[in-house]
Amino acid sequence: MDISINYLGMKISSPVIAGSCSITGNVQNIKKIEQAGAGAVVLKSIFEEEIYHEYQNILSQEGHLFPEELDEYLDYYDYKIKEDNIKRYIELIRNAKNEVGIPVVASINCALSEEWIFFAKKVEEAGADALELNLFVMPSDPEKECTDIEGVYLDIARKVTSTVKIPVAIKMSYHFSNLGGFVKKISSTDVKGVVLFNRFFHPDFDIDNFTVKPTNVLSTPSDLAVTLRWVSLLSGRLDSDLIASTGVHSPEALIKLLLAGADAVQVASALYTEGIGFISQLNDGLKSWMERHAFNNIDDFKGKMSQANSPNPALYERVQFMKYFGDKSYDLD
């Protein structure tokens, strides 16, 4: 039973990819991920914002310095903090490459456009097999046009792919006015893969302490629905690999996404709830299902249930419940 696939131009042993998360931030876990049967691992992201916040903490602590002293002092720490964080990330890449045989994919998340290029060069020099750009610009400014936000994504994609030689994937959100059209635009650049979708910080309120706190940090099985719809709609219509992410908590979810047309599937939240060994369960469940249906390899069924291959393609775009519930009555007493 062959479950190997091509991922960002690389032949890998399984369509299951360990997605970027804190679990993929140390070599011991990465070795376990390989042993569990993952086809590749995406390292914990390096966040420019973390470096910026570290810098801001130093700034707040050094109010006793005179302005002329402060400028020189902070210029040094701006450089030093970035250097130290990059050094740790480079060591993670190099150590992982020395310990495992599966592809090691670096992940970066930046706020300033010029930093994408800086970090991309560094991870390529460190020996990463590929690079995933975790892109998200919150469309919260009512003064901005949608084309302005799209332009940021396209500009970053073009600049990074023209700077590095390793394969580049874009991990993106569904917050676009014309998501299908924009994913097509991204895939038409030199990126090798598009990952749908990244997971967001969701704010909640503590109504007694009047503070903002995170909620729904991990995905749930119900989150699969959004990913499944869009993978199904976009399958076979892109110029790059289509990689699914979010809501994968069972072998059935993995199989559904492959049937929808995903080239590979990332899993992260389930590694927290089920453990790293869950990767083995996904592979075993996939093989068992393939054997039951007499499929020899993933190409035998990949995309079989995408919109392009559906006898009723309108179902993928139907979003209103009235068709199903409008003519039904229920006794709610």
C-alpha positions, 0 to 999 in steps of 0.5 A: 500500500503506497501512501507516498506523495509529492509535496512542494516538489519533494517525494515524501512517505506520507501525506500527513505533515506535522504542522507548525506549533510549539510541539515542532519547536524541539528536536526530541519531538521532531524525532518522535514525529518522524518515528510516528510516520509523518511525511514532513515537519513544519517547524514552530514559526519564528515570529518577528512580533516576539522579537519586537516585544522583547525589544519593547520590554527592554525599552520600558526598563531603561527609562533612566538612560539619557536620550543620547545613551538610550539610542546607542543602547537600543540600537545594540539591543535591536541587533542583539535580540534579532541575532540571538533569536535567529541563531536559536532558530538556525540551530533548530533547523540544523539540529533537526536536519542532522537527526531526521530524514524527513523534510524540515520546513521552516516557518516564518511570520513577520509584520514588516515587509523587509523582515520576510526577506531577511528571515527567508535568507537565513533559514535557507542558509541554515539548510531548511528543505522548504519555507512556509510563510504564515501570512495574515493581515487582519482586514480591520481597517475600513479605509483600506481597499481589498486590493491593498491587502491582496497586494501585500500578500502578492508582494511578499510572495514574489519578493521571497520566491525571487530571493530563495531557491528552496520551495516556498509555501504560503499559509493563508486565511479565508478572510478575502472578499474573493477567496477563490480568485485570490488563492489562484493569484497566489498560486500563479506566482512562484510559490510551490504550495498554498496551505488552507488555512492558518489558525487564528488567535480569537479574543474573549473577555474576562468580564470580572477582571476586564481583560482580553484572553484567548479562546478556542486555541485548538481546532475541533473536528467541526473546523474541518468543514471550512477547509473541506469546502475550499479544498474541494472548490479549488482542487485541480484549479491551482498552479501549485500544491494544495495543502489542507490544514485545520480540523484534522482529528481523525483518519476520516478527516484525512481521507475526506481532504484527500478525496477533496483534492488536497495534495497533503494534509497538516495536523497540529491541534490533534498532536496536543489532544492525542499525542504525537502517536496520532500520526501513526493512527492517521496513516494506519486508518488511511491504509486500511481504508485504501485496502478496503476500497482497493486503492493502490496509491493516493492518486487513485482517489485524490480529488475524486470528490472535488467540485470538479468531479461532483455530479452536483457541484452546486452543493459545494457553494450552497451556504443557506440552510433555508433549502433544507429547513424552510419546509420543516416544522419541529415541536420545540415544546 
